[in-house]
Amino acid sequence: MSIAQFIQDAWNHQAKWLIVLRPLSWIYRGGFLLNKKLYQLGIKSRYQSPVPVMVIGNITVGGSGKTPLLIQLVDHLQSHNVRVGVISRGYGGKGPFPAYVDLDSVPEVVGDEPCLIVQSTGVPMVVGSNRQHSIEYLLSKHELDLIISDDGLQHWALERQIEWIVLDQNRGLGNQKLLPEGFLREPASRLKTATVIEHAAEPGTLLNMHLEVAEPYLLNAVDAKPFNPLDSFYAVVGIGFPQRFYKTLDSMGIHQFQCHEFPDHYDYEITDLQFEDNNPIITTEKDAVKLLPLLKQNPDFNRAIWVVPVEAVLSSQCYALLHQQLRQLGIQIF
């Protein structure tokens, strides 16, 4: 088990030994607040995009459902004739940056989530650590009404007009401690300064979302029998919060599976998919983006890999608020 996985497991279980990391959390908090203050005072400059920016992020480390939410919002905006583009850090990609993402892009260069977003929506998208350069590159290729920043909530160098924070109620705020004692990137008080979208099957707020599961599909062209939830599977996942995927499998009636967890944005090797028997693999769409190029490099691989697609379902209040926020920015919804 890697150190990252060990710490992630400790966060998820709120292990008591994490208290020994508290001095590091104090240092993190001090550095974070100082950096934020320098931007607020204008000592560090902030980039104002000529096009309104909406940031979709979270205050926790690990998965929250942010990517499915972004995909759903892009689909919704496109269906209402809003010219939307997306920027992202491109975690896991090696660049060079800024990099334009299209259907031929590969996760090794631009990251796994950008590939998934573009494959799902066809949205214009640029990735890179410098958000200003990404926006300028994006606007040099497209006329846009709105730019959505995938993550970047703590990237104070970028001015933004709308902030949506996804809060996964499965994880909550953990022990409510900042990194590394807990998994908070910012204090919980940050939730009071932005629009909070509750990710929950049984939400307690009007602004909420949940994930609906569609029929699994085969990633590779192998001679496999039809999908059967009663089969035994290898659950191969490299996401921020794999427990959510396991709960999804359980809700689908899939109870016989062995967990094989990898770090978020993990670069798979073909050996990671090799097991003693020929039981099928089941994985997420985000992982599938990484696995597909690997399968093309290894055409003799003949184990069935099933992918579980999910779609974010937002409450009507989310869309109503979004339309209101966009109208305030002069963006008309048709």
TIPAGU-985592 format. One line per 5 residues: number of its first residue (from 1); their letters; for each residue x, y, z of N, C-alpha, C, O, CB. Coordinates in steps of 0.02 Angstrom, whole numbers. Atoms other than C-alpha are relative to their C-alpha. Last residue first. Glycine has a CB too. Layout:
N
NUM> a> X:Y:Z:X:Y:Z:X:Y:Z:X:Y:Z:X:Y:Z; ...
END
This chain:
334
334> fiqig> 53:7:50:-1639:1504:-1228:-26:-72:2:-72:-89:-36:25:18:-71; 15:71:8:-1535:1551:-1075:-59:-6:-47:-113:20:-33:-15:-34:69; 70:19:10:-1463:1727:-1085:-6:-76:-12:35:-106:-47:-31:39:-60; 2:59:43:-1294:1769:-1012:-71:-25:-4:-100:-45:46:48:-56:26; 18:-20:67:-1291:1947:-944:0:-58:-49:0:-46:-110:47:51:-25
329> lqrlq> -62:-13:37:-1195:1901:-787:-13:20:-72:33:29:-111:45:-61:2; -33:-57:-34:-1352:1917:-679:65:19:-33:89:75:-26:12:-17:74; 35:-61:21:-1438:1805:-807:31:62:31:36:115:0:-74:-3:18; -23:-17:67:-1305:1673:-775:-33:64:-25:-1:105:-57:-13:-57:-48; -69:-24:-4:-1336:1671:-588:26:22:-68:62:72:-74:46:-53:30
324> qhlla> 2:-65:-33:-1525:1657:-613:71:30:3:80:89:-12:-29:-6:72; 28:-48:48:-1506:1516:-739:0:70:29:14:119:-6:-70:-21:-21; -49:-10:52:-1391:1423:-619:-25:51:-50:13:97:-69:16:-67:-36; -52:-44:-26:-1512:1448:-476:52:15:-53:74:72:-59:33:-31:62; 31:-66:-9:-1657:1375:-575:52:50:25:55:107:1:-59:-3:49
319> ycqss> 5:-31:66:-1547:1230:-633:-29:71:5:-7:117:-29:-43:-42:-47; -69:-13:25:-1497:1186:-456:-2:37:-66:34:85:-77:38:-67:-7; -24:-62:-31:-1677:1208:-394:71:17:-22:90:76:-26:-3:-5:76; 23:-56:42:-1735:1076:-519:24:67:28:35:114:-10:-77:0:-4; 67:-24:-18:-1629:950:-425:-19:59:-44:25:93:-71:-3:20:75
314> lvaev> 4:-60:-42:-1480:880:-517:-72:17:16:-117:3:-24:35:59:-34; 68:-24:4:-1455:703:-583:-7:57:50:1:48:110:-53:-57:15; 22:-43:-54:-1273:662:-616:-71:24:-13:-87:48:-68:47:61:9; 22:-67:23:-1247:518:-735:-25:39:60:-63:14:101:-56:-6:-54; 45:-35:-46:-1152:357:-703:-16:69:-28:23:98:-66:32:7:70
309> pvvwi> 10:-72:12:-1073:231:-820:-48:30:52:-96:-3:72:-27:12:-71; 63:-22:-29:-1012:63:-751:-8:76:-11:25:115:23:-3:-17:77; -2:-69:-23:-878:-11:-863:-69:21:24:-119:8:-9:24:48:-57; 65:-33:1:-854:-198:-887:6:69:31:40:78:82:-53:-41:38; -1:-58:-45:-682:-267:-930:-67:36:-9:-82:64:-62:60:48:-16
304> arnfd> 54:-48:8:-683:-444:-1003:6:56:52:17:43:111:-68:-34:7; 45:0:-58:-513:-530:-997:-53:54:-10:-37:110:-30:39:13:67; 67:27:16:-436:-560:-1169:-46:-5:60:-96:-41:57:8:-68:-30; 33:2:-65:-274:-460:-1173:-73:-20:-11:-109:14:-48:5:70:36; 12:69:-20:-196:-507:-1340:-35:-6:67:-53:-61:88:66:-37:2
299> pnqkl> 59:28:34:-216:-330:-1410:-15:-72:20:-71:-96:8:9:3:-74; -3:72:-16:-95:-259:-1281:-60:-35:-29:-105:-56:8:4:-10:78; -70:19:1:-56:-80:-1336:9:-75:12:62:-103:-3:40:39:52; -22:-6:70:-238:-52:-1380:73:-20:-8:93:-46:-60:-10:72:-25; 26:58:37:-285:-120:-1209:21:2:-73:35:-50:-103:-77:-2:5
294> lpllk> -40:58:-21:-172:8:-1125:-22:-63:-37:20:-104:-56:-7:-10:76; -64:0:37:-250:148:-1226:43:-59:18:81:-84:-24:38:65:15; 9:11:71:-421:92:-1158:65:4:-40:78:-41:-80:-50:50:-28; -11:70:19:-369:74:-976:-3:-11:-76:30:-55:-102:-52:-43:33; -70:18:-7:-345:259:-938:14:-71:-27:68:-84:-53:21:4:73
289> vadke> -38:-46:44:-514:314:-1005:74:-17:2:108:-13:-49:-12:73:21; 3:27:68:-590:160:-922:38:43:-49:68:17:-96:-73:-7:-22; -54:49:8:-530:223:-753:2:-27:-71:56:-40:-98:-8:-57:50; -63:-37:-6:-640:377:-767:60:-47:-8:108:-29:-41:3:36:68; -14:-32:65:-783:272:-833:65:39:3:102:42:-47:-58:47:-19
284> ttiip> 36:-62:11:-774:164:-676:17:28:-69:65:7:-101:18:52:54; -35:-61:-17:-722:-19:-661:-44:61:-16:-101:54:-38:66:4:-39; 51:-53:3:-774:-200:-669:31:64:26:67:63:76:-64:-20:41; -15:-61:-38:-651:-338:-712:-60:47:-7:-94:48:-58:65:35:-26; 0:-66:31:-708:-510:-769:20:56:48:15:49:109:-68:15:-30
279> nndef> 59:-39:-19:-655:-675:-690:4:70:-30:59:98:-37:-6:4:77; 23:-41:55:-520:-765:-790:-63:39:16:-101:58:-29:-11:-43:-62; 56:29:38:-421:-838:-646:-21:48:-54:11:99:-66:-60:-17:48; -11:71:10:-247:-797:-580:-56:-33:-40:-44:-77:-80:6:-34:67; 16:38:-60:-258:-610:-606:3:-74:-16:7:-93:-74:-70:19:29
274> qldti> -10:72:7:-188:-487:-731:-10:-35:67:21:-18:117:70:-15:-27; 63:30:21:-258:-311:-739:5:-76:-7:-42:-108:-31:-21:29:-66; 51:-17:-51:-121:-222:-642:-67:-35:-15:-110:-38:28:-10:75:4; -6:49:-55:5:-315:-752:-50:14:56:-67:-30:95:71:2:29; 39:59:17:-57:-213:-900:2:-52:55:-44:-91:63:24:-31:-66
269> eydyh> -40:44:42:7:-55:-819:-40:-64:-11:-85:-80:28:69:-16:34; 3:73:-1:-105:82:-753:53:-32:-44:75:-4:-94:-69:-24:-22; -21:23:67:-55:262:-726:4:-76:1:52:-105:26:68:32:-20; -53:50:5:-155:311:-570:15:-18:-73:-31:-24:-114:-18:-62:39; -38:-17:61:-258:471:-575:58:-48:-12:110:-29:-40:27:72:5
264> dpfeh> 37:-41:48:-316:437:-395:47:19:-58:105:36:-47:-29:63:35; 5:-72:-13:-210:303:-311:-40:36:-54:-44:12:-111:70:32:6; -60:-35:20:-251:119:-343:-8:74:15:-65:97:23:16:-12:-75; -1:-73:0:-379:4:-265:69:26:-20:121:-2:-2:-19:27:69; -70:-14:19:-406:-179:-308:5:75:-11:-10:101:-64:21:-40:-65
259> cqfqh> -20:-70:9:-565:-234:-219:75:5:-17:117:-23:18:-15:41:63; -61:-12:-37:-624:-413:-245:24:71:-16:29:90:-75:55:-52:-18; -55:-34:34:-803:-430:-301:59:9:47:50:20:107:-24:68:-29; -61:41:1:-953:-538:-260:53:36:-41:56:29:-102:-15:-70:-29; -25:9:-68:-1095:-423:-206:65:-40:3:99:-41:54:-52:-34:42
254> igmsd> -67:31:8:-1154:-349:-371:32:-5:69:54:45:96:45:41:-50; 6:71:-13:-1340:-317:-346:64:-38:-10:65:-100:-12:-53:-29:-43; 15:34:62:-1331:-148:-431:-10:-75:10:-23:-112:-38:55:13:-50; 67:-20:19:-1342:-58:-263:-23:-33:-64:-83:-39:-77:-4:75:-8; 47:32:-45:-1190:-158:-206:-72:16:-18:-116:-27:-15:14:20:73
249> ltkyf> 3:71:19:-1093:-103:-358:-51:-37:43:-90:-77:18:69:-32:7; 36:4:63:-1137:78:-321:-7:-72:-23:-61:-93:-44:36:41:-54; 71:-7:-17:-1083:56:-141:-43:-3:-62:-98:-31:-61:-12:66:38; 21:63:-30:-916:-9:-203:-73:1:20:-109:-48:12:44:-17:61; 9:49:54:-900:141:-317:-22:-67:27:-64:-100:-3:66:-8:-39
244> rqpfg> 61:-18:34:-930:260:-171:-14:-50:-57:-71:-70:-69:3:72:-28; 56:29:-37:-798:167:-70:-67:17:-33:-114:-21:-28:0:25:72; 23:63:30:-672:209:-206:-60:-31:36:-97:-70:6:56:-49:0; 39:29:-54:-657:391:-149:-31:-65:-25:-89:-66:-43:-56:49:25; -12:-30:-65:-521:480:-248:-36:-32:58:-11:-32:114:-19:71:-3
239> igvva> 37:-63:-9:-519:364:-397:9:24:71:36:-11:114:-75:-10:-16; -51:-49:-18:-406:224:-460:-32:68:5:-17:113:-36:58:0:-51; 17:-71:-4:-524:76:-465:60:42:20:99:23:64:-58:12:49; -62:-36:9:-516:-107:-515:-15:74:-3:-49:97:-49:38:-23:-65; 16:-71:2:-662:-208:-446:66:39:-1:99:45:50:-45:21:60
234> yfsdl> -55:-38:-30:-618:-388:-490:-17:74:-9:-20:99:-65:70:-18:-34; -37:-51:36:-781:-476:-520:62:20:38:69:10:98:-45:61:-13; -53:-27:-43:-878:-632:-470:44:46:-41:63:30:-97:43:-58:31; -68:24:12:-1038:-657:-569:47:28:54:30:74:91:24:21:-70; -15:54:-47:-1210:-625:-493:69:-30:-11:92:-72:29:-52:-55:-6
229> pnfpk> -21:-26:-66:-1223:-455:-577:18:-54:50:48:-39:102:-54:44:28; 39:34:-52:-1226:-542:-747:24:25:67:81:13:86:8:-78:-5; -14:-23:-68:-1168:-450:-903:-47:-33:50:-108:-37:39:-7:77:4; 36:-61:-20:-1190:-555:-1058:15:18:73:32:-25:114:-75:-9:-10; 71:14:-9:-1052:-684:-1095:-35:64:23:-2:111:45:-11:-57:52
224> advan> 24:4:-69:-887:-620:-1158:-74:-16:2:-111:1:-44:14:66:38; 56:46:4:-795:-649:-1322:-25:-12:71:-6:-61:103:20:-68:-35; -17:69:-16:-685:-496:-1309:-64:-42:-5:-120:-16:-4:32:-6:71; 36:45:45:-699:-325:-1389:23:-72:12:64:-99:-26:10:20:-75; -42:33:50:-643:-218:-1243:-41:-51:-40:-90:-78:-15:60:-35:33
219> llype> -51:-46:25:-734:-89:-1139:40:-31:-57:61:4:-103:48:20:57; -66:29:7:-892:-190:-1116:49:51:-29:34:85:-77:-3:-62:-45; -18:18:68:-1044:-94:-1056:71:-27:-1:112:-13:43:-7:61:-47; -72:8:14:-1131:-77:-888:12:-20:-73:-29:-54:-104:30:-52:46; -20:69:12:-1314:-20:-893:75:-4:-15:99:33:-57:-40:-29:-59
214> avelh> 27:29:63:-1338:153:-820:26:-71:-8:66:-95:32:19:45:-61; -42:49:34:-1312:210:-640:-36:-25:-63:-95:-41:-61:17:-59:46; 39:57:24:-1390:368:-573:44:-45:-43:84:-21:-83:-62:25:-41; -24:34:59:-1284:486:-470:-45:-58:-17:-60:-100:26:73:-24:10; -19:69:-13:-1360:609:-349:21:-31:-66:10:-3:-119:-59:-40:33
209> mnllt> -10:44:57:-1378:797:-342:11:-71:24:29:-83:82:61:24:-44; -28:66:-10:-1433:931:-221:7:-37:-66:-21:-18:-117:-42:-40:48; -52:2:52:-1482:1112:-199:38:-66:8:82:-72:51:49:62:7; 31:-5:66:-1645:1093:-103:50:-3:-57:34:-28:-111:-40:64:-4; 4:-68:25:-1559:1030:55:-32:-1:-70:-37:-53:-102:70:33:-3
204> gpeaa> 36:-40:-49:-1572:874:163:-7:72:-22:-33:113:15:34:-3:66; -26:-67:-17:-1524:753:27:-44:35:52:-103:21:59:5:43:-61; 57:-28:-37:-1567:567:26:20:68:26:38:76:84:-21:-48:60; 57:38:23:-1453:493:-107:-64:24:34:-118:23:4:10:-75:14; 28:48:-48:-1328:630:-73:-59:-36:-31:-96:-8:-71:-21:36:64
199> heivt> 1:64:36:-1215:753:-162:-23:-54:49:15:-75:93:72:-18:-30; -5:60:-42:-1258:921:-86:-6:-63:-44:-55:-72:-80:-56:0:55; 43:52:29:-1222:1067:-201:11:-64:40:66:-92:41:16:-11:-77; -17:69:-20:-1153:1215:-104:-51:-48:-30:-111:-41:-19:3:-8:77; 57:43:9:-1157:1388:-185:21:-72:15:68:-97:-15:-30:6:-72
194> atklr> 12:24:68:-1014:1489:-114:-65:-39:-2:-95:-53:50:60:-43:-25; -16:-53:48:-958:1592:37:-15:-20:-72:0:18:-118:73:19:6; 47:-56:-7:-1036:1492:179:9:52:-55:-32:98:-61:9:33:68; 65:20:29:-950:1330:126:-50:57:2:-99:57:-35:-27:-61:37; -1:-18:72:-782:1413:161:-67:-15:-33:-85:16:-83:56:-37:-36
189> saper> 34:-65:8:-823:1402:348:-2:22:-72:-42:66:-90:35:53:43; 70:13:15:-773:1217:336:-39:65:-10:-91:65:-44:-32:-40:55; 44:7:-58:-591:1272:330:-73:-9:-21:-94:14:-74:6:60:47; 17:-65:-30:-501:1242:165:-43:-12:62:-73:-65:68:-37:46:-51; -46:-48:31:-414:1094:83:-9:69:29:37:109:30:-10:1:-76
184> lfgep> 26:-65:21:-500:975:203:55:43:-30:109:51:-2:-32:37:59; -2:-6:74:-440:794:205:-31:65:-24:-50:70:-82:-37:-58:-32; 63:19:30:-388:786:387:3:10:-75:56:26:-102:-58:40:30; 35:36:-53:-224:788:482:-69:-23:-23:-92:-77:-4:-8:45:62; 13:71:16:-137:828:317:-35:-38:56:-48:-98:49:65:-34:-15
179> llkqn> -55:43:19:-223:939:272:62:12:44:75:69:63:18:11:-73; -34:-16:62:-356:1034:369:56:-51:-14:78:-88:30:29:71:2; -67:-27:-6:-464:955:502:30:13:-68:15:-22:-117:45:-48:41; 3:-73:7:-653:931:497:68:34:10:72:93:29:-50:29:48; -14:-26:-67:-634:751:559:2:76:2:19:106:53:65:-28:26
174> glgrn> -47:42:-38:-719:693:400:8:25:71:-41:37:106:67:-2:-35; -61:-38:-9:-804:838:312:51:-38:41:101:-11:64:-15:67:33; 7:-59:-42:-946:735:242:64:40:2:98:47:-49:-21:-20:70; -62:-14:-35:-886:573:166:-9:57:50:24:59:102:55:16:-49; -29:65:-20:-1050:498:107:62:10:42:75:-26:90:16:-42:-62
169> qdlvi> 22:17:-67:-1124:674:112:23:-69:22:21:-84:82:-75:3:4; 22:69:0:-1020:726:-37:-18:-20:71:25:-23:115:55:-48:-29; -12:30:-66:-1009:915:-42:-31:-69:2:-92:-77:1:-29:45:57; 34:64:-7:-989:992:-215:19:-30:67:78:-38:82:17:-49:-59; -38:49:-39:-941:1176:-209:-42:-63:6:-100:-61:28:20:28:70
164> weiqr> 40:55:-24:-1008:1293:-344:46:-50:35:96:-71:6:-41:-35:-58; -35:56:-31:-924:1461:-368:-52:-52:23:-99:-36:60:43:24:60; 43:50:-31:-985:1595:-488:43:-55:29:92:-77:-3:-51:-30:-52; 64:-32:-15:-902:1757:-543:-48:-47:35:-93:-25:72:-31:26:-65; 58:38:22:-721:1702:-541:-63:35:22:-65:70:72:3:-72:29
159> elawh> 63:-29:-20:-552:1789:-533:-57:-44:-26:-53:-74:-79:-7:73:-27; 53:-6:50:-406:1671:-557:-63:30:30:-92:2:76:-16:-69:-29; -25:-42:54:-246:1693:-455:-53:10:-54:-44:53:-98:62:-30:-31; 21:-70:-11:-341:1627:-304:23:46:-56:-1:102:-61:26:25:66; -47:-35:44:-328:1447:-363:-18:74:-1:-54:98:-45:-2:-31:-73
154> qlgdd> -52:-33:-41:-414:1370:-211:52:36:-43:104:58:-17:34:-52:44; 33:-41:-51:-574:1330:-307:50:39:42:38:96:62:-44:-44:46; -28:-67:-3:-469:1274:-454:-33:45:50:-25:106:48:-3:32:-68; -41:-9:-59:-579:1124:-494:30:71:-1:6:113:-38:57:-55:4; 5:64:-36:-645:1108:-670:50:0:56:111:-6:45:12:-61:-49
149> siild> -63:25:-24:-654:1290:-720:-12:-63:40:-45:-62:92:37:53:43; 5:38:-62:-809:1327:-822:70:-25:17:103:-57:-24:-51:-59:-6; -53:49:-9:-794:1464:-952:-9:-33:68:-16:1:119:71:33:-6; -16:19:-69:-949:1556:-1010:57:-50:-1:61:-93:-45:-62:-30:35; 40:-40:-46:-1011:1648:-1165:21:-12:72:16:33:114:-74:-16:-8
144> lehks> 36:33:-55:-878:1582:-1283:-40:50:41:-22:109:45:48:-37:44; 38:-54:-31:-802:1625:-1452:-46:-32:52:-87:-75:35:-41:42:-54; 73:2:-3:-678:1486:-1488:-28:66:29:3:97:71:-24:-60:44; 28:50:46:-496:1457:-1540:-77:1:-3:-106:-24:-50:22:-69:21; -30:-11:66:-406:1607:-1466:-29:-48:-52:-22:-37:-112:76:-10:4
139> llyei> 35:-56:34:-529:1601:-1321:31:16:-68:-1:47:-110:2:62:44; 68:21:16:-464:1429:-1269:-37:54:-40:-71:39:-89:-39:-16:64; -6:49:54:-282:1484:-1279:-70:-22:-23:-83:-28:-83:41:-61:22; -20:-36:61:-319:1638:-1175:5:-46:-60:-14:-28:-115:66:37:11; 58:-39:23:-414:1534:-1048:17:37:-64:-23:38:-112:-22:50:54
134> shqrn> 51:46:25:-275:1406:-1033:-60:37:-28:-86:20:-81:-22:-48:55; -23:24:65:-140:1540:-1019:-52:-47:-30:-63:-46:-91:67:-36:7; 2:-57:47:-238:1623:-879:20:-23:-70:-14:-7:-119:46:57:24; 69:-9:24:-269:1456:-792:-6:57:-49:-46:54:-96:-47:11:58; 11:-72:4:-83:1417:-780:-68:13:-31:-77:8:-92:57:35:-42
129> sgvvm> -1:-27:-68:-79:1235:-723:-11:75:1:-36:102:50:67:-16:32; -65:-27:-17:-135:1171:-893:-2:32:69:-56:53:91:23:51:-52; -26:16:-66:-287:1102:-983:70:29:9:108:38:-39:2:-77:10; -72:-9:-2:-392:1168:-1127:23:-16:72:-11:3:120:22:72:-22; -34:6:-65:-570:1117:-1170:74:7:-8:104:-19:-56:-17:-66:33
124> pvgts> -68:-27:8:-700:1148:-1305:35:1:68:7:25:117:-2:71:-32; -10:-70:-19:-848:1035:-1258:71:23:-18:118:-16:-11:-14:10:75; -28:-35:58:-874:872:-1354:15:73:14:26:111:-33:-46:-5:-57; 36:-61:18:-987:816:-1211:23:33:-64:-15:70:-95:5:49:56; 70:1:-19:-944:640:-1151:-40:58:-29:-100:52:-40:-6:2:75
119> qvilc> 32:57:33:-779:617:-1243:-75:-1:14:-114:-23:-27:32:-65:24; 6:-15:71:-729:793:-1191:-34:-58:-38:-74:-46:-82:69:14:-31; 45:-57:10:-766:764:-1007:-11:13:-74:-68:22:-96:29:63:35; 69:22:-13:-687:590:-1004:-49:56:-14:-102:44:-44:-7:-24:72; 19:46:54:-526:651:-1085:-72:-22:7:-110:-23:-41:46:-61:-3
114> pedgv> 13:-39:61:-519:798:-964:-20:-44:-59:-65:-25:-97:61:40:-18; 65:-34:-4:-542:675:-818:-14:45:-60:-70:45:-85:-3:41:64; 56:45:12:-398:562:-871:-68:35:0:-109:23:-43:-1:-55:51; 34:21:-60:-257:687:-891:-63:-40:-16:-90:-35:-71:-18:60:43; 45:-52:-26:-194:790:-1039:-36:-19:65:-70:23:94:-51:17:-51
109> vepvs> -19:-68:17:-39:697:-1103:-43:52:37:-17:100:64:-6:11:-76; -70:-10:-17:-49:524:-1025:22:72:-12:66:97:22:44:-47:-41; -9:-19:-70:-238:534:-1030:72:14:19:85:56:62:-27:-53:45; -10:58:-43:-240:533:-1221:14:23:71:43:76:82:59:-44:-27; -46:-10:-56:-313:662:-1339:5:-63:43:-42:-103:46:-22:60:43
104> dldvy> -60:39:11:-394:603:-1501:51:7:57:103:-25:56:33:20:-66; 17:71:-5:-568:660:-1452:60:-45:-11:58:-105:5:-53:-17:-51; 50:20:49:-504:835:-1415:-10:-76:5:17:-108:50:21:20:-73; 26:68:-7:-413:922:-1274:-51:-13:-55:-99:24:-62:-31:-11:71; 70:3:22:-306:1075:-1310:-22:-74:3:14:-118:-19:-10:30:-72
99> apfpg> 15:50:50:-146:1079:-1208:-74:0:-16:-116:0:29:23:-70:23; 69:23:1:-74:1224:-1111:-12:-48:-58:19:-42:-111:-47:59:-4; 59:-42:-13:37:1137:-1073:12:72:-22:70:94:-26:-17:-2:75; -9:-69:-22:160:1007:-1137:-65:40:6:-114:26:-29:47:36:-47; -8:-58:43:88:902:-1060:35:-15:-65:38:-73:-86:35:53:35
94> kggyg> -69:-22:1:121:764:-935:12:59:-47:68:84:-51:45:-58:-20; -27:-11:67:-58:729:-886:70:29:3:88:65:50:-46:47:-39; -20:63:29:-101:655:-716:28:6:-70:60:-40:-95:-59:-46:-1; -37:43:-45:-196:809:-660:14:-68:-33:-31:-98:-63:-38:-10:66; -26:57:38:-251:913:-809:41:-46:42:94:-69:21:40:25:-58
89> rsivg> -72:8:-15:-269:1078:-716:30:-56:-42:88:-52:-61:11:-13:75; -16:45:-55:-435:1109:-801:75:-2:11:114:15:-34:-28:-72:-13; -71:4:-14:-521:1229:-919:11:-46:59:-34:-54:101:31:71:12; -24:26:-64:-693:1211:-995:76:4:3:110:-8:-46:-24:-74:11; -64:34:5:-789:1301:-1132:23:-20:69:-3:5:119:52:45:-35
84> vrvnh> -39:13:-61:-971:1353:-1145:65:-36:-18:67:-78:-63:-41:-42:49; -66:20:26:-1069:1434:-1286:48:-7:59:74:43:85:28:52:-52; -53:-38:-33:-1243:1437:-1209:67:-27:-26:80:-87:-22:-5:-5:78; -36:-45:46:-1370:1373:-1335:49:46:35:64:100:10:-49:41:-39; 33:-65:-4:-1488:1297:-1205:40:53:-38:33:113:-24:-9:21:73
79> sqlhd> 69:9:24:-1441:1117:-1248:-39:65:1:-91:71:-31:-36:-52:41; -2:8:73:-1258:1168:-1231:-70:-7:-29:-84:19:-83:42:-62:-19; -14:-65:30:-1292:1233:-1057:2:-4:-75:-24:40:-110:66:27:27; 58:-44:-10:-1375:1071:-1002:10:68:-34:-34:92:-69:-14:11:74; 54:24:43:-1240:960:-1075:-61:46:3:-91:63:-48:-21:-71:21
74> vlqil> -20:-16:69:-1106:1067:-993:-54:-23:-49:-73:15:-94:68:-35:-17; 10:-72:10:-1199:1058:-827:19:21:-71:-16:61:-102:41:40:51; 72:-13:4:-1213:868:-837:-14:75:-13:-58:92:-52:-35:-22:64; 24:27:64:-1028:849:-876:-74:15:-10:-95:34:-64:13:-76:-4; -24:-44:53:-982:964:-732:-26:-23:-68:-48:17:-108:77:3:0
69> lptkg> 39:-62:-4:-1091:865:-611:20:47:-56:-23:76:-90:11:34:68; 67:12:28:-1015:700:-670:-44:62:2:-84:73:-43:-34:-56:38; -4:9:73:-841:776:-639:-68:-17:-31:-86:13:-81:50:-55:-16; -7:-63:36:-879:846:-466:-1:-10:-76:-33:29:-111:65:34:21; 53:0:51:-946:685:-390:4:62:-44:-43:77:-81:-67:-4:32
64> sggvt> 62:-26:-29:-848:710:-229:-59:-4:-48:-115:11:-30:10:73:21; 60:-5:41:-687:616:-261:-60:26:37:-72:9:95:-16:-66:-30; 33:61:20:-531:651:-161:-66:13:-35:-89:70:-39:-11:-44:59; -43:39:45:-464:795:-60:-37:-64:-17:-68:-95:26:69:-15:33; -28:63:-24:-599:906:14:46:-30:-52:41:-16:-111:-55:-50:18
59> ingiv> -48:-19:-52:-646:1088:-11:31:-62:31:66:-57:81:-34:42:54; 18:25:-67:-732:1054:-176:53:22:49:107:45:30:-7:-77:0; -54:32:-38:-735:1123:-351:-26:-30:65:-86:-39:75:55:49:14; 32:56:-33:-840:1195:-491:54:-39:36:99:-67:4:-39:-46:-52; -44:51:-27:-779:1368:-539:-43:-55:33:-87:-40:73:51:30:51
54> mvpvp> 34:39:-51:-884:1476:-655:47:-55:23:70:-95:-17:-68:-29:-26; -28:64:-20:-792:1608:-756:-42:-30:57:-59:4:105:74:7:23; 15:22:-68:-868:1753:-852:25:-71:14:23:-114:-29:-75:3:12; 62:40:0:-777:1796:-1015:-13:-23:71:34:-43:105:6:-61:-49; 49:-40:36:-645:1934:-1027:-68:-35:-5:-118:-4:-25:25:17:-70
49> sqyrs> 15:24:66:-552:1838:-890:-50:46:-35:-94:73:-2:-27:-71:2; 71:-11:14:-488:1938:-743:-14:-21:-72:8:12:-119:-22:74:11; 18:-6:70:-320:1871:-686:-75:5:-7:-113:-37:18:27:-60:-40; 50:50:20:-269:1904:-506:-21:14:-73:-25:72:-94:-62:2:47; 51:-20:49:-112:1994:-449:-46:-58:-18:-27:-117:-14:35:26:-64
44> kiglq> -5:47:55:-20:1959:-287:-57:15:-49:-113:27:-28:-3:-74:25; -73:6:3:-3:2110:-174:18:-52:-54:67:-43:-91:29:-21:69; -26:-22:64:-184:2147:-216:75:-3:-6:103:20:-55:-23:69:-13; -29:-67:-7:-240:2139:-36:28:28:-65:48:86:-69:54:-1:53; 53:-46:-19:-355:1991:-71:24:72:6:-12:119:-9:-32:-22:66
39> ylkkn> 42:-12:58:-217:1901:-165:-55:51:16:-71:94:-24:-31:-65:-26; -41:-37:48:-94:1921:-23:-39:15:-64:-30:68:-94:64:-40:-17; 1:-71:-20:-230:1868:99:40:42:-49:21:98:-65:28:8:71; 66:-28:17:-257:1702:8:-2:74:15:-30:113:-24:-55:-37:40; 5:-5:73:-71:1663:15:-65:32:-22:-67:74:-67:8:-69:-32
34> llfgg> -44:-54:21:-63:1703:200:-5:10:-76:-9:66:-99:73:-15:20; 32:-64:-15:-217:1597:236:43:59:-22:17:110:-45:-14:4:75; 60:-9:42:-144:1446:145:-32:68:12:-47:104:-36:-51:-56:15; -20:-14:68:28:1462:223:-59:14:-46:-56:58:-89:41:-57:-28; -34:-65:1:-42:1475:398:20:20:-71:10:77:-92:60:-1:45
29> ryiws> 51:-52:-9:-165:1332:371:32:69:-5:5:114:-37:-35:-8:68; 40:-4:61:-30:1218:299:-50:57:5:-57:97:-41:-36:-67:-13; -43:-31:50:86:1256:446:-38:9:-66:-33:62:-98:64:-42:-12; -7:-70:-19:-54:1220:569:43:37:-52:27:94:-71:31:6:71; 63:-33:19:-94:1059:475:2:74:18:-24:116:-19:-60:-34:34
24> lprlv> -4:-11:72:89:1008:489:-63:34:-25:-60:74:-72:11:-66:-37; -47:-56:13:79:1033:678:7:15:-75:13:73:-94:69:-16:29; 30:-66:-12:-79:924:677:49:58:-10:29:109:-39:-27:3:69; -12:-43:57:3:774:596:-25:71:10:-20:113:-35:-32:-30:-62; -72:-15:1:18:680:761:18:45:-59:72:74:-60:41:-65:-4
19> ilwka> -14:-59:-41:-171:696:775:74:18:0:92:76:11:-24:-12:73; -10:-58:43:-188:575:630:17:63:39:43:112:11:-62:12:-42; -70:-17:4:-162:433:755:13:62:-42:68:90:-39:40:-58:-27; -21:-44:-55:-347:437:796:73:21:-5:92:74:19:-12:-35:67; -46:33:-47:-397:366:628:25:50:52:41:107:36:59:-31:-38
14> qhnwa> -13:-49:-53:-543:457:547:44:-29:55:27:-26:114:-66:25:30; 19:32:-64:-588:300:448:11:46:60:2:25:117:39:-65:9; 67:28:6:-591:390:281:-25:-32:64:-85:-32:78:-1:-52:-55; 50:-53:2:-443:497:331:-71:-29:-1:-114:-7:37:10:44:-62; 3:-29:-67:-340:345:382:-51:56:3:-89:62:51:69:26:22
9> dqifq> 37:47:-41:-381:258:218:-8:27:71:-61:19:102:35:-69:1; 70:-3:22:-325:411:121:-43:-46:43:-98:-27:63:-5:-20:-75; 29:-62:-28:-164:418:223:-74:5:-18:-115:23:25:39:62:-25; 1:9:-72:-123:236:182:-32:61:34:-74:53:79:72:-11:27; 57:42:-16:-172:260:-1:-7:-10:75:-63:-12:101:7:-68:-33
4> aism> 62:-36:16:-54:407:-17:-62:-41:17:-109:-14:46:-1:20:-74; 12:-47:-55:85:313:76:-65:38:-13:-103:51:34:59:49:6; -40:-62:4:69:171:-49:-16:45:59:-67:36:94:-13:36:-66; 42:-60:0:0:0:0:44:62:0:91:68:40:-48:0:61
END
